[in-house]
Amino acid sequence: MPELKQLTGLKKRQQIASANKMIFVWVIIASVVVSLCGVTMQFLVRQAIFNQKIINEKLKTQSTLSKNIENVAKLKQNIDALQADTNLAQVKANPEDTNLKVVLDALPTTDDRTALGASLQQVILPKSGVNTSDITTVSQASSDATTPLATSSETPTANFTFAATGDYPRIKSMLSDLERTIRPLNVQKLSLQGVDGQVKAAVEGVTYYLPPQTVQLGKKSIKP
């Protein structure tokens, strides 16, 4: 009987050890499964967030394209209105020019200091019959002294100076010609001095040019 009890106790211990091993194996399997589920869940959450970012960017792109389509229609209407504007037609330099060329001449897209100086010397100032001298033009970028108007505006500017001599009616007519020109010429300083029965005017002013706007498709990379 003692031997039988000893065998029975040994068998129970073996069964307990086997059960412990089985439980340990199942615990390991459960831990692996839980870990895999956690990693998978984390991956799915990150993927969902990334997909939502892509969807949001696509919605922004769609909204931008829709606004651009609307703006194209408005732009076409504005261009048609400029083409039919009688006021622009009256100030064309050449009858063959279009109204849009008048707009481009009024606000060039480049720093055309040479053309500005030639326009002052050959077209605008001679109308009044004054004698001109010391015509200079300089862009804002190359000028050491910036004017208050130039610093308060984002539009690039070109400064100009000149001296004109004539009687009072001609000087007055010259200033009127500067005002009537299609190009915006802002006279910032005017000095008048009487010389031998004539009036000598020293003029300092600024004009503007607007760089062209470019429209192009772009790419954007979205990282998870």
C-alpha positions in Angstrom: 0.0 0.0 0.0 2.7 2.6 0.8 4.3 1.9 -2.6 0.8 2.4 -4.3 0.4 5.7 -2.5 3.9 6.7 -3.5 3.2 5.9 -7.2 -0.2 7.7 -7.0 1.5 10.8 -5.5 4.2 10.7 -8.2 1.6 10.5 -10.9 -0.2 13.4 -9.5 3.0 15.5 -9.5 3.6 14.5 -13.1 0.1 15.5 -14.0 0.5 18.8 -12.2 3.9 19.5 -13.9 2.4 18.6 -17.3 -0.6 20.9 -16.6 1.8 23.7 -15.6 3.8 23.2 -18.8 0.6 23.3 -20.8 -0.6 26.5 -19.0 2.8 28.1 -19.6 2.6 27.2 -23.3 -0.9 28.7 -23.5 0.2 31.8 -21.7 3.1 32.2 -24.2 0.7 31.6 -27.1 -1.8 34.1 -25.6 1.0 36.7 -25.1 2.1 36.3 -28.7 -1.5 36.6 -30.0 -2.1 39.7 -27.8 1.2 41.3 -29.0 0.4 40.6 -32.6 -3.1 42.0 -32.1 -1.6 45.1 -30.5 0.9 45.6 -33.3 -1.8 45.0 -35.9 -4.1 47.5 -34.2 -1.4 50.1 -34.0 -0.6 49.6 -37.7 -4.3 49.9 -38.7 -4.7 53.1 -36.6 -1.7 54.7 -38.2 -2.9 53.6 -41.7 -6.3 55.1 -41.0 -4.8 58.4 -39.9 -2.5 58.4 -42.9 -5.5 57.7 -45.2 -7.4 60.5 -43.6 -4.6 62.9 -44.3 -4.6 61.9 -47.9 -8.4 62.4 -48.1 -8.1 65.8 -46.5 -5.4 66.9 -49.0 -7.5 65.6 -51.9 -10.5 67.6 -50.6 -8.3 70.7 -50.4 -7.1 70.1 -54.0 -10.7 69.6 -55.2 -11.7 72.9 -53.4 -8.8 74.8 -55.0 -9.6 73.4 -58.5 -13.3 74.4 -58.1 -12.4 77.9 -57.0 -9.9 78.2 -60.0 -12.7 77.2 -62.4 -14.9 79.9 -61.0 -12.1 82.4 -61.1 -11.4 81.6 -64.8 -14.9 82.6 -65.7 -14.6 85.8 -63.8 -11.2 86.5 -65.3 -12.6 86.0 -68.8 -15.4 88.5 -68.0 -12.9 91.1 -66.8 -10.7 90.6 -69.9 -13.8 91.0 -72.2 -14.7 94.2 -70.3 -11.2 95.6 -70.8 -11.3 94.7 -74.5 -14.5 96.7 -74.9 -13.5 99.7 -72.6 -13.7 102.8 -74.7 -11.5 104.8 -72.3 -8.6 102.4 -72.9 -9.2 102.6 -76.6 -8.8 106.4 -76.6 -5.3 106.2 -75.0 -3.8 103.6 -77.4 -0.4 104.5 -78.7 -1.1 102.8 -82.0 -4.6 102.2 -83.5 -3.6 98.6 -84.2 -2.9 97.9 -80.5 -5.4 96.1 -78.3 -6.8 97.5 -75.1 -4.9 94.8 -73.2 -1.6 96.2 -74.5 -2.6 99.6 -73.0 -2.9 97.8 -69.6 0.5 96.2 -70.0 2.1 99.5 -71.0 0.5 101.2 -68.0 2.0 98.6 -65.6 4.9 96.7 -67.1 5.9 93.3 -65.9 9.7 94.1 -65.8 12.0 96.8 -64.5 12.1 98.9 -67.8 14.1 101.9 -66.6 15.5 102.5 -70.0 12.1 102.5 -71.6 10.8 104.8 -68.8 13.6 107.3 -69.5 13.0 107.2 -73.2 9.3 107.7 -72.7 9.9 110.7 -70.5 12.4 112.3 -72.9 10.8 111.5 -76.2 7.0 111.3 -75.5 5.7 112.8 -72.3 7.8 115.8 -71.6 8.2 117.2 -75.2 4.4 117.7 -75.4 4.5 120.8 -73.3 7.5 122.3 -75.1 9.8 122.5 -72.0 13.5 122.0 -72.2 14.5 118.9 -70.2 17.8 117.7 -68.8 19.3 115.4 -66.2 16.8 112.6 -66.7 17.7 109.6 -64.6 15.9 106.4 -63.6 16.9 103.9 -60.9 15.1 100.8 -59.6 14.2 100.4 -55.9 16.5 97.4 -55.6 19.6 99.4 -56.7 18.6 102.6 -54.9 20.2 103.3 -51.5 17.5 105.8 -50.5 13.9 104.3 -50.5 10.9 106.6 -50.5 8.1 106.3 -47.9 5.7 105.2 -50.6 8.1 102.5 -51.9 8.7 101.1 -48.5 5.0 100.9 -47.7 4.0 99.0 -50.8 5.0 95.5 -51.9 4.8 96.5 -55.6 8.3 97.0 -57.1 9.1 100.6 -57.9 11.5 102.6 -60.1 12.5 106.1 -59.2 13.0 108.9 -61.7 14.3 112.4 -61.6 14.5 115.2 -64.3 14.8 118.9 -64.6 12.7 121.0 -67.0 12.9 124.7 -67.9 10.2 126.8 -69.5 7.6 129.5 -68.8 4.9 128.9 -66.2 2.2 127.7 -68.6 4.6 125.2 -70.1 5.7 123.9 -66.7 2.0 123.6 -65.7 1.2 121.8 -68.9 4.2 119.4 -68.3 2.8 118.5 -64.9 -0.6 117.9 -66.4 1.0 115.6 -69.0 2.6 113.6 -66.2 -0.8 113.2 -64.6 -2.6 112.2 -67.8 -0.1 109.5 -68.8 -1.5 105.9 -68.7 1.5 104.8 -66.6 1.2 105.7 -62.9 3.8 108.4 -62.3 3.8 109.6 -58.7 5.6 113.0 -58.3 7.0 113.0 -54.7 9.1 116.1 -54.8 8.8 119.2 -56.9 11.2 122.2 -56.7 10.5 125.4 -58.6 13.0 128.1 -59.2 12.9 131.3 -61.3 15.9 131.7 -63.7 16.1 134.6 -66.1 12.3 134.9 -66.5 11.9 131.2 -66.8 10.8 128.6 -64.3 13.1 125.7 -63.6 11.4 122.6 -62.2 13.3 119.7 -60.5 11.0 116.7 -60.3 11.5 113.5 -58.3 9.0 110.7 -58.6 8.4 107.0 -58.6 6.6 104.6 -60.9 5.7 100.9 -60.6 6.0 97.6 -62.4 4.3 94.3 -61.5 6.2 91.0 -62.0 4.1 88.4 -63.9 2.2 85.7 -61.9 2.9 82.1 -62.8 0.5 79.3 -62.4 1.8 75.7 -62.4 0.9 72.3 -61.0 2.7 71.2 -57.9 3.3 68.0 -56.0 3.1 67.4 -52.3 4.4 64.3 -50.5 2.5 63.1 -47.4 4.4 60.9 -45.0 2.6 58.6 -42.6 
